[in-house]
């Protein structure tokens, strides 16, 4: 039976007991389902505390012990385990993230690039940080050029790569992320305007600039309900900021429940400072017919056309505050943006479109590899 082999650091937790949480894990889970449907046996090799072999649904997961901490060394350890079971005539090799690309002894492979992660603003010596970014950029260029095909979730990385090199030496292909499409939803009509931030609570996800904008907003409007949906290291800071304010609530949710969480919300905010691809949170909010406000970061510029299917602003408190005021004050604007957003994701970012694109890529890759 033909096999597909994935290399990725943590599909399951290091003890192999449960699924790791994260967008890449969800991505690989769905891609594995597609490969199974195409007749492949799917094997995933990951790091672990103790060696293990487990079946998760129709996916076989092998835990490999390693002391490596660098991406390429981790990748090489996983590859060494994978290659023992690899049939060069029939099997295909995929890296779940470009971070772990390594030399594969001549075996062609597909790697997935999930978005630029080195654009988060920091307070450091400017010259030192610029040199460090340049050095890191050189390492990334050298790494991805080992791939036979690099599938990118946004055009941001593709444009960055082209700007870095004198001539592209790797095939680059953009397959944006996807969302399930909810049926048409009737939003509550009780005079309240419900705003949601559904992200992990990290500062680079915009928790603090959003919270500061919300505090100003609550001083002006008395018909708002603000929901912070998620968890993370900024939760304590956020709860202190609102100190039991009845207009603000905190919830947690499983990734599969995203539509349920968004369905009665009017506005969804994705105020990321950096490290963003074609944001799953943004796509899910649009699929749930929320009017969206996002920052002009990473792959979000591939999704939102300002004032058509959302508002897209600079990643700062004032820009977010002003745009939220506009959305709160203009119900017709909210309605128009929500409808156009829903139409965009249904036509361009559905799971069915994503699977169709990937199926063609895999079939072409196999045809090239095996002739």
N, C-alpha and C positions, 0 to 999 in steps of 0.2 A: 504493500500500500504506500502511495506517495505521502510524504510528510512535510510539514512546515515547522521550522525550528525558530523560536523567538529567543533572543537574549535580552534580559531586562533585570534590573537589580532587585526589585521587590514587588512582584505580582501578588504574592502572598506575604504575610508577615514573616519575619525571619525564623519563627518557630514552625511555620507551615500550617498554622491552625486556622487562619481565616484570611479573607481577601484584604489586601491593603486598600486604604482609601485614597482616591486621587483621580484626576482626569486621565492620566496616562493609563492607569489600570483599567478604567472604564473603556478607553479607546481600544486597548489590546483585547479586552473581553469581547467587544463587538467585532473586531477584525478576526478573532479566532472563530466566532460563530459563522462568519462569512466563509472562511477557509474550510470549516467542517462541511458546510453546505456545498462547497466545490469538490468535496471528496477527499480532503486531506486529513490525516491524523496530525493534530496540533500538539507540539511539545514546547514548553517554556522552561528555560533554565534561569535560575535566579540565585542570589546569595542567601545563605542560611546560617543559623547558629549550629545546627547539626545536619548531616546529610539526610535527605528524605526524598521519597517519590510518592506523589499523591495524584489522584484524579479529581479534578474539579469540573463537574459536568462532563463534557466531552474533551476536556483539555488535560493533558498530562503535565504535571509540574515537577521539576527536579530541583531540589535544594542543594547548592554547592557551597561548601565551606571555603572561605577565603579571608586572608588578612589584608588584601589589597584595599587601598583607599582611593586611588586615582581611577578615573573612569575607564581609560583604555586598559589598565591592568585588570580591573574587574571584568571588563569585556573579554580579555584574553583567557582568564580563568574559566569563565562560562563557556567560551568557545572550545577550549580544550576538552571539556566534558561533552559538549554537543557533538564534536566531530567524531567521537567514537561511534555514534549512531547515525552518521550522516552518509547518505547515498548520493554521490555527486551526479549520478545520471537522472535521478528522479526527484530529489528533495530540493526545497528552497530554504534560504537562510534570511532572517529578518532581525535587525536590531530595533528593539522597542523604543529606543531613544538614541540620538546621535552622540550623546555623552559617552557611550560605552563602545564606540567603534574602535576596532583593533585590526591588526593584520589577520587575514583569514586564509592564508596559504593558497591564494589563488581562487578561492570559492567566491563567485559573484554573490552580492547580497543587496537587499533593500534596507535602507535606514530611514527612520521617521524623525523629522525635526519638528519639535512642538512649540517653537517660538523663541524669540530672543529673550534671554534671562539676565543679560548684563547691562541693562539700561536703567536700573534702579538708581535714583539720585542719592548720593552720599556726601557727607561733609568730610572731605579729605584734601590733602595737598593736590592741587589741580594737575600739575605737571606729572607727579608720580602716578596719579590715577589714570591720566591719559596714556602714559607709557605702559601701565599694567594692562589697560584695555587693549592696546595695540598688540602686546605680546599674547594676550589671551585670544585675540582675533586671529593671529597667525596660527596658533595651535588648532583652533577650530577649523580654519581653512584646510590645513594639512590633514586633519582627521576626516572631514567629510569627503575629501577627494579620494578616499579609499573606497567609497561606496560605488556600486554600479548604478544605483538610482537613489536619489534623496527625495523622499516625499515630504513636502513642507505644508504645515497647516495654514500658513498665511504667506502673503507676498512680501511682508516686511523682511524676513530673513533672506529671501531670494534677492531682493534689491540690495540689501547689505552685502551679501556675498559678491554680487556683481561689482559693487563699488570698491571692494577690497582687493580683487584680483585683476591681473592684466587680461586674462582670458579664462572664462569658466572651463573647468576640467571635469566637471561632474554633471550628469543629467539631473536637472531640478524639475520637480513637478509639484504644482500646488493642488492639494485636495483639502479644502477647508473642513473644519469640524462641523458637526451636525447636531440636530436636536429631534426628539420626537415632536410630532405636531399635535397639539391638543385640539379637540373639537371647539367650535365657536362657543365662547363663554359669555354669559350675561353678568356683567359686573354689578356689585351692589349699588343701589341708588338711594342712599340714606343721608346724603349731605357730607359725609366724611370722605376725605381723600387719603388713600392708603399708600404709603411709600415703603419700599422694601430694599434693603441691602442684603443680598444673599451670597455671601462669600466667606472664605476663611478669614478670621480676624487677625490679619497681619497688617502692619503699617503700610507695606508696599501695595496692598490691595486697596488703599485709600481710606482706611477706617477713620483716621484722625481728621483728614480734611473734610470728609463727609460729616462726621460728628459735629465739627465746628460750624459747618453750614447749616445743619439741622437745628442747632441751638439758636441760631439767629432766626431761622424759619419759624420755630415754635413761639418766638416772641411776637411775631406778626400775625400768625394764623392760629385760630382756636379750633379748627375742624380737621386737624391732621392726626393720623395714626402712623407711627414709625415702627417698622419691624426690622430688627437685626437678626438675621437667620444664619446661624453657623456657630463656629467655636474657634478658639485659637488664643495666642498669647496676649492679644489686645483686649480680651473680654473684660478683665478687671478694670482696665483704664476706661473702657466704654461705660460700664455700669456706674463707675464713680462720676462720670460726666453728667449722667442723667438722674442719678440719685433717687430712683423710685418714681420718676415722672410718669404719671398714668398714661400719657400719650405715647410712651416709648416702651416697647416690649422686646424681650429676647427669647428666641426659640432655637432649637436644633432640629435637623431633619436629615433623613437619608437621601442620597443622591437620586434614588428612584422616585422620591416624593416631591421633586422640584416643581412639577406642574401643579400639584395640589397646593403647595405653599404659595405659588404666584397667582393662582386663579382668581382670587378676590382682591388683588392689589391693582392700583391704578398706575403707579409709577415705579419703575425699577431703576436703581442707580448702580452703575459699575464704574467707580471712580479711581481706577487703577493708576498707580504711579509708574509701574514698569513691570517687566516680566509677564507679558500677555501675548497669547496667540489669538486665534479666532475664538473668543471667549465662550465657553459653554454656558456660563451664567447669563451672558448677554443674549445668546441664541434662545435659551430656555425662557427667558423673560419675554422675548418677542413672540415666541410660540404660544405663550399664555396670554397674549394680547395686552401686555403692559406697554404704556408709553415709556421708552427707555431714554436715559441720560447716561452717556459714557464719556470717557476721556479719549483724547486723540493719541492713544498709546498702542503700539504693537499691531496685532491683526484686527483690532476693533475698527480700524479705518477701512478694512475690507468689507465690513458688515453694514455700517451705518453711513448713510448719506444725510448730512446735516439738514434738518428741517423737512426731511421727506419721511424717513422711517425712524427718526430719533433725533436727539440733540447730541452733538459731539463737541466737547469743550476742552480747554487746557486743564491739566491736572492740578488745580489749585482751589482753595476754599471759595474765593470770590466768584470765580466762573461757575462753580457748582451751585452756589447760593443764588446767583442771578437767574440761572436757567431753571432752577427748581421753583423760584417765585413765578416765573413765566408759566410753567406747567401747572402750578396750583391755581393761578388766576385765569387760565384759558382752557375751559373744558373742551372746546372744539378742537384746540390744538392737540390735547391729549388723545382725543378720539381719533383724529386723523393720523397721528404718528403711530398709534397702536394698530390701526387697521393696515396701514402700509407696512409696518414691521411684520405683522402676521403674514401678509401676502409675500413678502420677501423671503422669509424662512421657509414657507411652504413650497415656493417655487425653486429656491436655490440651496437651501441648507437642510433639507429633510434627510432622515436616515436612509431612505430609499435612494436618493441621489448619491449620497456618500458611498453606499454599498455598490451601486452601479459603477461609479468611478474607480473604486478599488478593484472590482472584478476585472475590468478592462486592463488595469495596470498589471495585475497578477498574471493574467493570461498572456499579455505581451512579454512580460519578464520571462515567463517559462518558455515561450516560443523562442526568444533570443538566446536563453541559456542552454536549452536542450535541442534547439534546431528542429 
